[in-house]
Amino acid sequence: MKTVVAAAILITALATPAQAATVKQVTSTCHAGAFAGTFTLRYETTGGYHHPLGSYTTSGPYIGDSGTQTLRISYVDGLGTHAVYTWAGPATNGTQSLPAGLAIPATARGTASVKFDNGSTPCTATVPIT
């Protein structure tokens, strides 16, 4: 049986000069047995949209390069669920840049999640984009 537990969500607003966009950082952790993953998303809000800037992930334990991770950024509005960005690849700890121009309407409910998969005990860490 696989158990996924969201351990923590942390929201931090970073101070910026007047008239500049506020950069927010949200973090979530997931666990499945001895396996764990942590996902942090940085984004700013300007012009009525949230703009994802980058992410940071850590996970383990892994043996070699056997793990994968899948990042999905989406939002829900009155018309349904809209995928903004999806990426899948090898699980590597560290910073990942995101493409410029990603936008989530500030009036919608946005989320970003990373599924960490080490081959036997995957878990998913999800953060809100508000």
N, C-alpha and C positions, 0 to 999 in steps of 0.2 A: 504494500500500500504506500502510495506517495503522499506526503503531507506537505503542503505549502503554507507557510505562516508569514505574514507581513510583520516584521519585527519592529520597524520604526519608520516614521516619515518625519523628516525634518525640513522646515521651510526657513530659508534665510534670505533676507533682502540686503543687498550690498549697497552702501551709500554711494551716491554719484553726484556730480556737480549739478547745479540748478539747470533745468530745462533738458537734462540728459535723461535717457531711458533708465529705469531701474532694472538692474540685473537680479533675477531671482535664482535661487539654487534649491532644488528639492531632492531628497535622498530617500531611498527605500531599500530594505534588506529582505531577502527571502532565505528560507532554510528547508532542506529536505534531508533528514538524517544528519550525517556529519558534513554534508555538502552545504555551502552557503554562497550567496551572491549579493553584491551591493551595487546599486545603480544610482548615479547622481546626474541630474539634468540641469543645465544652465540655460536660462532663456530671458529675454527682455520683452517688455510690452510697450509698443509705440503705435500710434495711428490706429487704435482700435484692434490691434492684432498682437498675439503672443508670437515671438520669433525664437524658436529653439536655436541655440548657439553651439552647444557641444555637450558631450557627456563623458563620464568617468565610470569605469567598471572595475570591480575586483571580484574574484571568485575562486573557489577551490574546495577541497583539494583535487588536483588533476595529476595524472601520470603522463608526462610528456605534453604533447599538443592534442590530446584526445577530446578536448571540450569545444563546444560551439556556443554561440550566442546569437539571438535574434532580437533586434531592436525594432519596435513599432511605435510610431507617433500617430495619433488619430484624434478626432473630435466627434462629438455627437451634437447635432442640432435638430430642429424640427423636421428636417428632411431625411435624417438617418445618420449612419456612421460613415465618416470620411477618413480614409487613410491619407496621411500627409507625407509619411516617409517610412520605408521599411528597409532594413539592412540585415543580412545574415552572413556570418563568417566565423572564423576561429575565435575562441574565447581568449582574449588577451587582456591582461590587467593594464589599465592606463587610460589616457585621454583619447577621445575620438572626436574629430571635427565633424560638423554637419554641413550640408550644402547651404549656401546663402539663399535667401528668399523663402524659406519655409515659413508659413503663416497659418495661425489658428485664430479664428475670430474670437475676440475677447468675450463675446456674448455666448459662446458655445462652451461645452464641458470637454476640456482636452485632457488626454492622458498620454503618458509615454511608458512603455514597459520593455523590459529585457527578459527574455527567457534564457536562462543559463542551463546548459545540458552537458553533463559529463558522461552521458551514455547509460546511466543507470538511475540517477536520482535528480531529475530536472526540477527547477523551481523558477518562478517568475516574480520579479520585483517591479512594482507599478507605482508611478508618481502622478499626482494631479498637476495639471497646468491651468492655473487660475489667475 
